[in-house]
Amino acid sequence: MAAYPPLSTEYPSHEEHLTTMKSSLRKLAASGTLNLGIMTGTVPSYEAFAASELASPSDASLLPQYATTLAARGRAETWPPKRGWVLVWVGADL
C-alpha cells in the first residue's frame, strides 16, 4: 500500500488489518449480526475498481464500495470460517 499513503489508516499493515477485522467480526457476531463475510481483494483489482468509478485509488471512501462489489460478485467467504480454512486465518484463535 506504499503507493497509496492515504489508505494507511485503513490498512496500516496486513497483521494489524487482520487483527482489527477479527475483532470487529467477533463483536458483530456476538451482537447477533447475521450474514457476515470477508473478501480478499488485490491491488490491481482495487485499482481497476477505482478507475471504473472515475476515482483515485487513494480515496478511502472507495474501500467499502469495493468490498460490497466483491461480495455482489460472489467473492465473499462466510464468517466465521469453517475449521480448516487457512488462507487468511492461519493461527487464528477462533
C-alpha positions in Angstrom: 0.0 0.0 0.0 3.0 2.2 -0.2 1.6 3.6 -3.5 -1.4 4.9 -1.6 -0.3 6.5 1.7 -3.8 7.9 2.5 -5.0 4.3 2.9 -2.5 3.6 5.7 -5.1 4.5 8.4 -7.5 1.8 7.0 -4.7 -0.7 6.2 -1.7 0.0 8.4 -0.2 -3.4 7.8 -1.5 -6.9 6.9 -1.3 -8.1 10.5 -3.0 -5.1 12.0 -5.7 -5.3 9.4 -6.4 -8.9 10.3 -6.4 -8.2 14.0 -8.9 -5.3 13.5 -11.1 -7.3 11.2 -11.2 -10.4 13.5 -12.1 -8.2 16.5 -14.8 -6.4 14.5 -16.3 -9.6 13.2 -16.3 -11.2 16.6 -18.2 -8.1 18.1 -20.7 -8.1 15.2 -21.3 -11.9 15.6 -21.7 -11.5 19.4 -24.3 -8.8 18.8 -26.4 -11.1 16.6 -25.4 -9.6 13.2 -26.1 -12.2 10.5 -24.6 -12.8 7.1 -21.1 -11.7 7.9 -18.4 -12.3 5.4 -14.9 -11.5 4.3 -13.4 -10.7 0.9 -9.9 -10.9 -0.4 -9.0 -8.2 -2.8 -5.9 -7.4 -4.8 -4.3 -4.1 -5.5 -4.8 -4.5 -9.3 -8.4 -5.3 -8.8 -8.9 -2.3 -6.5 -7.1 0.0 -8.9 -9.4 -1.3 -11.7 -12.4 -0.7 -9.5 -11.3 2.9 -8.7 -10.8 3.5 -12.4 -14.3 2.3 -13.1 -15.6 4.7 -10.5 -13.6 7.5 -12.0 -11.9 7.9 -8.6 -8.4 7.8 -7.2 -7.4 4.5 -5.5 -6.1 6.8 -2.6 -9.7 7.6 -1.7 -10.5 5.5 1.4 -14.3 6.0 0.8 -14.0 3.6 -2.1 -12.9 0.7 0.2 -16.4 -0.2 1.5 -17.8 0.1 -2.1 -15.1 -2.2 -3.3 -15.9 -4.8 -0.6 -19.6 -4.6 -1.5 -18.8 -5.1 -5.2 -16.6 -8.1 -4.4 -19.5 -9.6 -2.3 -22.0 -8.9 -5.0 -19.7 -10.8 -7.4 -19.7 -13.8 -5.1 -16.2 -13.2 -3.8 -17.3 -13.3 -0.1 -16.4 -16.1 2.3 -18.9 -16.7 5.1 -17.6 -15.7 8.5 -16.9 -17.3 10.9 -14.7 -19.5 8.8 -15.0 -23.2 8.8 -12.3 -25.1 10.5 -9.5 -25.9 8.1 -10.0 -22.6 6.1 -6.4 -21.4 6.4 -5.9 -18.8 3.7 -6.3 -15.7 6.0 -7.0 -17.1 9.4 -3.9 -19.3 9.9 -3.2 -19.5 13.7 -6.4 -17.6 14.5 -7.8 -18.3 17.9 -11.4 -18.7 16.8 
